């Protein structure tokens, strides 16, 4: 298992904060052609899509319970905001 540290904005104390994520890389199991995935690319400003190659491995990010809880809260807030915009209501903060 590998890990990656992503720099966050500087804290009030001036220290650099980082978020560390655990990563797991594994081969994609292919059961014939149906199990193969192609990597595609669309160059900027172009409507053309081209195949770059075959994807042979995948990366999984190991999330923590905190990550799930924060994501759930953000999704709830986004949904509430969307509903407020849809029905002409706005939140006063």
Secondary structure as GFF3:
##gff-version 3
##sequence-region A 1 93
A	DSSP	beta_strand	2	7	.	.	.	ID=ss1
A	DSSP	beta_strand	18	27	.	.	.	ID=ss2
A	DSSP	three_ten_helix	33	35	.	.	.	ID=ss3
A	DSSP	beta_strand	37	41	.	.	.	ID=ss4
A	DSSP	beta_strand	50	55	.	.	.	ID=ss5
A	DSSP	beta_strand	57	62	.	.	.	ID=ss6
A	DSSP	alpha_helix	65	86	.	.	.	ID=ss7
###
